[in-house]
Amino acid sequence: MIGGLVATLAGSAWARTAVRHGVTALAILLFLLTLRRSGERTGRLAEQLETMERVHDAQRQMLEAAARRPRSRDDLAERLCDGRF
């Protein structure tokens, strides 16, 4: 009896249409979930890039400051006397 019911449902146009729509809905749902996951990953990568840019900028500023520092005590004294420090 159950086998006959399954055969009848599988053979009906309504059941085929319902299955087709169900599979389509499932495919769309999976696509949207994948898209959301990809967006989250992209957001994390963008945040990581922004953090790295800030760190590199701070390092560059420190290197530039180190390049401008007085090389010896005499250079420091000269700068202080000239008022350039």
C-alpha positions as CSV (number, residue, x, y, z in Angstrom):
1,M,0.0,0.0,0.0
2,I,2.8,2.4,0.9
3,G,4.8,1.4,-2.2
4,G,1.7,2.2,-4.4
5,L,1.3,5.6,-2.7
6,V,5.0,6.4,-3.3
7,A,4.7,5.3,-7.0
8,T,1.6,7.4,-7.4
9,L,3.2,10.5,-5.9
10,A,6.4,10.0,-7.9
11,G,4.4,9.8,-11.0
12,S,2.1,12.8,-10.5
13,A,3.0,16.1,-12.1
14,W,2.2,17.9,-8.8
15,A,4.8,15.9,-6.9
16,R,7.5,16.4,-9.6
17,T,6.8,20.1,-9.5
18,A,7.0,20.2,-5.7
19,V,10.3,18.3,-5.7
20,R,11.7,20.6,-8.4
21,H,10.8,23.7,-6.4
22,G,12.1,22.1,-3.2
23,V,15.5,21.3,-4.9
24,T,15.6,24.9,-6.3
25,A,14.9,26.4,-2.9
26,L,17.5,24.3,-1.3
27,A,20.1,25.3,-3.9
28,I,19.3,29.0,-3.4
29,L,19.5,28.6,0.4
30,L,22.9,26.9,0.1
31,F,24.1,29.7,-2.3
32,L,23.0,32.4,0.1
33,L,24.7,30.7,3.0
34,T,27.9,30.4,1.0
35,L,27.7,34.0,0.0
36,R,27.2,35.1,3.6
37,R,30.2,33.0,4.7
38,S,32.3,34.5,1.9
39,G,31.3,38.0,3.0
40,E,32.2,37.4,6.6
41,R,35.6,36.1,5.5
42,T,36.1,39.2,3.3
43,G,35.2,41.4,6.2
44,R,37.8,39.7,8.5
45,L,40.5,40.0,5.8
46,A,39.7,43.7,5.3
47,E,39.9,44.3,9.0
48,Q,43.2,42.5,9.2
49,L,44.6,44.5,6.3
50,E,43.6,47.8,8.0
51,T,45.3,46.7,11.2
52,M,48.5,45.8,9.3
53,E,48.4,49.2,7.5
54,R,48.2,51.0,10.9
55,V,51.1,48.9,12.3
56,H,53.3,49.5,9.2
57,D,52.5,53.3,9.4
58,A,53.6,53.4,13.0
59,Q,56.8,51.5,12.2
60,R,57.6,53.8,9.3
61,Q,57.1,56.8,11.6
62,M,59.5,55.3,14.2
63,L,62.1,54.5,11.5
64,E,61.9,58.1,10.1
65,A,62.3,59.5,13.7
66,A,65.3,57.2,14.3
67,A,66.8,58.5,11.0
68,R,66.5,62.1,12.2
69,R,68.0,61.5,15.6
70,P,71.3,63.0,16.6
71,R,74.2,60.7,15.9
72,S,76.4,61.7,18.9
73,R,76.4,63.8,22.0
74,D,78.1,66.5,20.1
75,D,75.3,66.5,17.5
76,L,72.8,66.7,20.3
77,A,74.6,69.6,22.0
78,E,74.8,71.4,18.7
79,R,71.1,71.0,18.0
80,L,70.2,72.2,21.5
81,C,72.4,75.2,21.1
82,D,71.0,76.1,17.7
83,G,67.4,75.5,19.0
84,R,66.7,72.9,16.3
85,F,65.8,70.1,18.7
